[in-house]
Amino acid sequence: MLRHHRCGLGELVKDGDMDMILKVAGALLIIWLAFSVIGFLVKGLLWLAVIGVVLFLGTAAYAAIKGGANRHIRS
């Protein structure tokens, strides 16, 4: 016995079709969730990369200034 459901457009949808629609909607929901998490992580890692570059450049500049004053050429 086939049961039918009414869609928003008033069409008749068989149970097998409804199962497929729910599977596709579930898959899209999982994909959306994965992209949301990945986007959040990339955004956070981008800020960490910017902070890392700034700290590296600051350390390199400090070392160049301090290291240049302490170097003496010995012959």
C-alpha positions as CSV (number, residue, x, y, z in Angstrom):
1,M,0.0,0.0,0.0
2,L,1.4,3.3,-1.0
3,R,0.9,6.3,1.1
4,H,1.0,9.8,-0.3
5,H,2.0,13.1,1.2
6,R,1.0,16.6,0.0
7,C,3.9,18.8,-0.9
8,G,3.8,22.6,-0.6
9,L,2.9,22.9,-4.2
10,G,-0.1,20.5,-3.7
11,E,1.6,17.6,-5.7
12,L,1.3,14.1,-4.5
13,V,4.6,12.6,-3.3
14,K,5.2,8.9,-2.7
15,D,6.9,7.6,0.4
16,G,10.0,6.6,-1.5
17,D,10.3,10.0,-3.0
18,M,9.8,11.6,0.4
19,D,12.6,9.5,1.8
20,M,14.9,10.6,-1.1
21,I,14.0,14.3,-0.4
22,L,14.8,13.9,3.3
23,K,18.1,12.2,2.5
24,V,19.1,15.0,0.1
25,A,18.0,17.6,2.6
26,G,20.0,15.8,5.4
27,A,23.1,15.6,3.2
28,L,22.8,19.4,2.3
29,L,22.5,20.1,6.1
30,I,25.6,18.1,6.9
31,I,27.6,19.8,4.0
32,W,26.5,23.2,5.2
33,L,27.5,22.4,8.8
34,A,30.9,21.2,7.6
35,F,31.5,24.3,5.6
36,S,30.5,26.5,8.6
37,V,33.0,24.7,10.9
38,I,35.8,24.9,8.3
39,G,35.1,28.6,7.7
40,F,35.2,29.3,11.4
41,L,38.5,27.4,11.7
42,V,40.1,29.1,8.7
43,K,39.1,32.5,10.0
44,G,40.7,31.7,13.4
45,L,43.8,30.3,11.8
46,L,44.1,33.4,9.6
47,W,44.2,35.7,12.6
48,L,46.8,33.4,14.3
49,A,48.9,33.6,11.1
50,V,48.8,37.4,11.1
51,I,49.8,37.5,14.8
52,G,52.6,35.1,14.1
53,V,53.9,37.1,11.2
54,V,53.8,40.3,13.2
55,L,55.6,38.7,16.2
56,F,58.2,37.2,13.8
57,L,58.9,40.5,12.1
58,G,59.2,42.2,15.5
59,T,61.6,39.6,16.8
60,A,63.7,39.8,13.6
61,A,63.8,43.6,13.8
62,Y,64.8,43.5,17.5
63,A,67.5,40.9,16.8
64,A,68.8,43.0,13.8
65,I,69.0,46.1,16.0
66,K,70.5,44.5,19.1
67,G,72.6,42.0,17.2
68,G,74.2,44.7,14.9
69,A,75.3,46.7,17.9
70,N,77.1,43.8,19.6
71,R,78.9,42.4,16.6
72,H,82.6,43.3,16.3
73,I,84.7,42.2,13.3
74,R,87.8,40.4,14.6
75,S,90.8,40.2,12.3
